[in-house]
Amino acid sequence: MIKDMSIQEFLDGLAARQSTPGGGGAAAVSGAMGAALISMVAVFTVGKKGMEDVEEEAKSILEQSEDLRSRLTEAIKDDVDVFNRVMASYGMPKETDEEKAARSEEIQAALKAATDVPLECARLCREVINLSQPVAEKGNINVISDAGVAVLAGYAGLRSAALNVYINIGSIKDEEFVNDRRVKLEKLLNGMEVLKEDIYELVKSKL
């Protein structure tokens, strides 16, 4: 499975003349890295002398970040699976009218699935960005720069996943579905650039 690859194998796969892993998987990895870095800051905050007042909050953050890391790691596989479904749909027979209709229907269904997978990835990456704020504000100062890296990784994942939503909705004929997913995506993106910069500057001010 892709999530069990070494970093070198994954990067070689991204660079190769093949479609997966690709940008969707890279988006999920970015988000997962952000979540992992939040976990790191939280781990170094829990049990730290002089930080007893934020220990319970750090434990809660750690639980949330580890859940996000797990779900974003699974999203890497989801991206591959849905891409394979899209490719399989285009390979369906199209000799008869019935075959053409079935193929067209499956292509549209596969494209919708291929839209919802990165949309969910974008939602999870937004959660990573939001969760990086409290660790940037209250986390162990000795590893606070990692909170800044976390928010940047989460933001990269969010914007990258958004591109995968946009490219798929461009081929979907169901206008109601397209409009719904576009609105949902824009809501996920709304305000995140400003928040990302605010958290980055907060971290920078503590260095």
C-alpha positions as CSV (number, residue, x, y, z in Angstrom):
1,M,0.0,0.0,0.0
2,I,1.2,3.5,-0.7
3,K,1.0,4.6,2.9
4,D,3.5,1.8,3.7
5,M,6.1,3.1,1.2
6,S,9.3,4.6,2.3
7,I,9.7,8.3,1.7
8,Q,12.1,7.6,-1.1
9,E,9.7,5.1,-2.7
10,F,6.8,7.6,-2.5
11,L,8.9,10.4,-4.0
12,D,10.1,8.1,-6.8
13,G,6.4,7.3,-7.4
14,L,5.5,10.9,-7.7
15,A,8.3,11.5,-10.1
16,A,7.6,8.5,-12.3
17,R,5.6,8.3,-15.5
18,Q,2.5,7.0,-13.8
19,S,-0.6,8.6,-12.4
20,T,-0.5,7.4,-8.8
21,P,0.7,8.5,-6.4
22,G,0.0,12.0,-7.6
23,G,-1.2,15.4,-6.4
24,G,-4.1,14.0,-4.4
25,G,-1.9,11.7,-2.4
26,A,0.7,14.5,-2.0
27,A,-2.1,16.7,-0.6
28,A,-3.1,14.1,2.0
29,V,0.6,13.6,2.9
30,S,1.0,17.3,3.5
31,G,-2.0,17.4,5.8
32,A,-0.9,14.3,7.6
33,M,2.6,15.9,8.2
34,G,0.9,18.9,9.6
35,A,-1.2,16.8,12.0
36,A,1.9,14.8,13.0
37,L,3.8,18.0,13.8
38,I,0.9,19.2,15.9
39,S,1.2,15.9,17.8
40,M,4.9,16.5,18.3
41,V,4.4,19.9,19.9
42,A,1.6,18.5,22.1
43,V,3.7,15.6,23.2
44,F,6.5,18.0,24.2
45,T,4.0,20.1,26.1
46,V,2.4,17.3,28.1
47,G,4.4,16.7,31.3
48,K,6.6,19.7,30.8
49,K,7.5,21.4,34.0
50,G,5.9,24.8,34.3
51,M,3.2,24.0,31.7
52,E,0.8,22.2,34.0
53,D,-1.9,24.7,33.3
54,V,-2.2,23.7,29.6
55,E,-1.5,20.0,30.0
56,E,-5.1,18.9,29.7
57,E,-5.6,21.0,26.6
58,A,-2.4,19.6,25.1
59,K,-3.7,16.1,25.7
60,S,-7.0,17.0,24.0
61,I,-5.1,18.5,21.0
62,L,-2.9,15.4,20.8
63,E,-6.0,13.1,20.6
64,Q,-7.5,15.3,17.8
65,S,-4.2,15.6,15.9
66,E,-3.6,11.9,16.0
67,D,-7.1,11.2,14.7
68,L,-6.5,13.7,11.8
69,R,-3.2,12.1,11.0
70,S,-4.8,8.7,10.8
71,R,-7.6,9.9,8.6
72,L,-5.4,11.8,6.3
73,T,-3.1,8.8,5.9
74,E,-6.1,6.8,4.9
75,A,-6.9,9.5,2.4
76,I,-3.7,8.6,0.5
77,K,-5.2,5.2,-0.3
78,D,-8.6,6.7,-1.0
79,D,-7.1,9.0,-3.7
80,V,-5.5,6.0,-5.5
81,D,-8.7,3.9,-5.3
82,V,-10.9,6.6,-6.7
83,F,-8.5,7.4,-9.5
84,N,-8.4,3.8,-10.4
85,R,-12.2,3.8,-10.5
86,V,-12.2,6.7,-12.9
87,M,-9.7,5.1,-15.2
88,A,-11.6,1.8,-15.1
89,S,-14.8,3.7,-16.1
90,Y,-13.2,5.2,-19.2
91,G,-12.0,1.7,-20.1
92,M,-15.6,0.3,-20.2
93,P,-16.9,-1.1,-23.5
94,K,-18.7,1.4,-25.8
95,E,-19.8,-0.6,-28.8
96,T,-23.5,-0.5,-28.3
97,D,-25.9,2.2,-27.2
98,E,-26.5,0.3,-23.9
99,E,-22.7,0.0,-23.3
100,K,-22.2,3.7,-24.1
101,A,-25.0,4.7,-21.7
102,A,-23.6,2.5,-18.9
103,R,-20.1,3.8,-19.5
104,S,-21.2,7.4,-19.4
105,E,-23.2,6.8,-16.2
106,E,-20.2,5.1,-14.5
107,I,-17.8,7.8,-15.6
108,Q,-20.0,10.5,-14.0
109,A,-20.4,8.5,-10.8
110,A,-16.7,7.9,-10.6
111,L,-15.9,11.6,-11.2
112,K,-18.3,12.5,-8.4
113,A,-16.5,10.1,-6.1
114,A,-13.2,11.6,-7.3
115,T,-14.5,15.0,-6.3
116,D,-15.7,14.0,-2.8
117,V,-12.4,12.3,-1.8
118,P,-10.2,15.5,-2.2
119,L,-13.1,17.6,-0.7
120,E,-12.9,15.5,2.4
121,C,-9.1,15.8,2.4
122,A,-9.5,19.6,2.2
123,R,-11.9,19.5,5.2
124,L,-9.4,17.5,7.2
125,C,-6.6,19.9,6.2
126,R,-8.7,22.8,7.4
127,E,-9.0,21.1,10.7
128,V,-5.2,20.8,10.8
129,I,-4.8,24.5,10.3
130,N,-7.3,25.3,13.0
131,L,-5.7,22.9,15.4
132,S,-2.3,24.4,14.8
133,Q,-3.5,27.7,16.4
134,P,-3.7,26.5,20.0
135,V,-0.4,24.7,20.0
136,A,1.2,27.8,18.4
137,E,-0.3,29.9,21.2
138,K,0.3,27.6,24.2
139,G,2.7,24.9,23.1
140,N,6.2,24.2,24.4
141,I,8.3,27.1,23.2
142,N,11.3,24.8,22.5
143,V,9.4,23.2,19.6
144,I,7.2,26.1,18.7
145,S,8.7,26.4,15.2
146,D,7.1,23.0,14.4
147,A,3.7,24.5,15.0
148,G,4.5,27.0,12.2
149,V,5.6,24.2,9.9
150,A,2.4,22.4,10.8
151,V,0.1,25.2,9.7
152,L,2.0,25.6,6.4
153,A,1.8,21.9,5.7
154,G,-1.9,21.9,6.5
155,Y,-2.5,24.9,4.2
156,A,-0.5,23.3,1.4
157,G,-2.7,20.2,1.7
158,L,-5.8,22.3,1.7
159,R,-5.0,24.3,-1.4
160,S,-3.6,21.2,-3.2
161,A,-6.8,19.2,-2.4
162,A,-8.8,22.1,-3.7
163,L,-7.2,21.8,-7.1
164,N,-8.2,18.1,-7.3
165,V,-11.8,19.1,-6.6
166,Y,-11.8,21.8,-9.3
167,I,-10.3,19.5,-12.0
168,N,-13.0,16.9,-11.4
169,I,-16.0,19.1,-11.2
170,G,-15.0,20.5,-14.6
171,S,-16.1,17.2,-16.2
172,I,-19.3,16.6,-14.2
173,K,-22.6,17.2,-16.0
174,D,-24.7,17.4,-12.9
175,E,-24.9,21.1,-12.3
176,E,-26.5,20.8,-8.9
177,F,-23.7,18.5,-7.7
178,V,-21.1,20.8,-9.1
179,N,-22.5,23.9,-7.5
180,D,-22.9,22.2,-4.2
181,R,-19.4,21.0,-4.1
182,R,-18.0,24.3,-5.3
183,V,-19.8,26.1,-2.5
184,K,-18.6,23.6,0.1
185,L,-15.0,24.0,-1.1
186,E,-15.1,27.8,-1.1
187,K,-16.4,27.7,2.5
188,L,-13.5,25.4,3.5
189,L,-11.0,27.8,1.8
190,N,-12.6,31.0,3.2
191,G,-10.4,32.7,5.8
192,M,-7.7,30.1,5.8
193,E,-5.1,32.2,4.0
194,V,-5.4,34.9,6.6
195,L,-5.5,32.5,9.5
196,K,-2.4,30.7,8.2
197,E,-0.5,33.9,8.0
198,D,-1.6,34.9,11.5
199,I,-0.4,31.7,13.0
200,Y,2.9,31.8,11.1
201,E,3.5,35.3,12.4
202,L,2.6,34.3,15.9
203,V,5.1,31.5,15.8
204,K,7.7,33.8,14.2
205,S,7.3,36.3,17.0
206,K,8.2,33.6,19.6
207,L,11.5,32.6,17.9
